[in-house]
Amino acid sequence: MDTVRLQIDLDDEQMKTLEQMMVEGKVRTKKELFNAALTLLRWAMKERKAGRIIASVDEKRDSYKELEMPVLSEVRAD
């Protein structure tokens, strides 16, 4: 399997956020965090293609909040 190196530029605040997410999620490497994020986005896009919404559910209040994310708003249902 071939591998490709990916380099991104983050400002200090973005890096701080990334590092905090790693601590909270007990993620050891940035690659592991990236793979988790990619898995979540792939799943969300698949759900949008199936005509579903991506949301956070508040069971106590019997309500939900839909995730608003430009990349997901571009995905159309099949």
C-alpha positions as CSV (number, residue, x, y, z in Angstrom):
1,M,0.0,0.0,0.0
2,D,1.4,3.4,-1.0
3,T,1.3,6.2,1.5
4,V,1.1,9.9,0.8
5,R,2.4,12.6,3.2
6,L,0.0,15.4,4.0
7,Q,1.1,18.7,5.4
8,I,-1.3,21.4,6.7
9,D,-0.8,24.8,8.2
10,L,-2.6,25.5,11.5
11,D,-2.5,28.7,13.5
12,D,-1.7,28.6,17.2
13,E,-5.4,28.4,18.3
14,Q,-6.2,25.6,15.9
15,M,-3.1,23.7,17.2
16,K,-4.2,24.2,20.7
17,T,-7.7,22.9,19.9
18,L,-6.2,19.9,18.1
19,E,-4.0,19.1,21.1
20,Q,-6.9,19.4,23.5
21,M,-9.0,17.1,21.4
22,M,-6.2,14.6,21.5
23,V,-6.1,14.8,25.3
24,E,-9.9,14.5,25.7
25,G,-10.1,11.6,23.3
26,K,-7.0,9.9,24.6
27,V,-5.6,10.0,21.1
28,R,-1.8,9.3,20.9
29,T,-1.0,10.7,17.5
30,K,-2.2,13.3,15.1
31,K,-2.5,10.6,12.5
32,E,-4.9,8.7,14.8
33,L,-7.0,11.9,15.3
34,F,-7.1,12.5,11.6
35,N,-8.2,9.0,10.9
36,A,-11.0,9.3,13.5
37,A,-12.1,12.6,12.0
38,L,-12.0,11.1,8.5
39,T,-14.1,8.1,9.6
40,L,-16.7,10.4,11.2
41,L,-16.9,12.6,8.1
42,R,-17.1,9.6,5.8
43,W,-20.0,8.2,7.9
44,A,-21.8,11.6,8.0
45,M,-21.5,12.0,4.2
46,K,-22.9,8.5,3.7
47,E,-25.9,9.3,6.0
48,R,-26.6,12.5,4.1
49,K,-26.5,10.6,0.8
50,A,-29.1,8.3,2.3
51,G,-31.3,11.3,2.9
52,R,-30.7,11.5,6.7
53,I,-29.8,14.4,8.9
54,I,-26.8,14.4,11.2
55,A,-27.8,15.7,14.6
56,S,-27.1,15.7,18.3
57,V,-30.1,14.4,20.3
58,D,-31.1,15.8,23.7
59,E,-33.1,12.9,25.1
60,K,-34.1,14.8,28.3
61,R,-35.7,17.6,26.3
62,D,-36.8,15.3,23.4
63,S,-35.1,17.6,20.9
64,Y,-32.2,17.6,18.5
65,K,-29.8,20.0,16.9
66,E,-28.8,19.4,13.3
67,L,-25.1,19.7,12.5
68,E,-24.4,22.6,10.2
69,M,-21.2,22.0,8.2
70,P,-20.6,23.4,4.7
71,V,-19.1,20.1,3.4
72,L,-22.2,18.2,4.5
73,S,-24.6,20.7,3.0
74,E,-23.1,20.0,-0.4
75,V,-23.9,16.2,-0.2
76,R,-27.1,15.3,-2.0
77,A,-29.3,12.3,-1.3
78,D,-29.2,9.6,-3.9
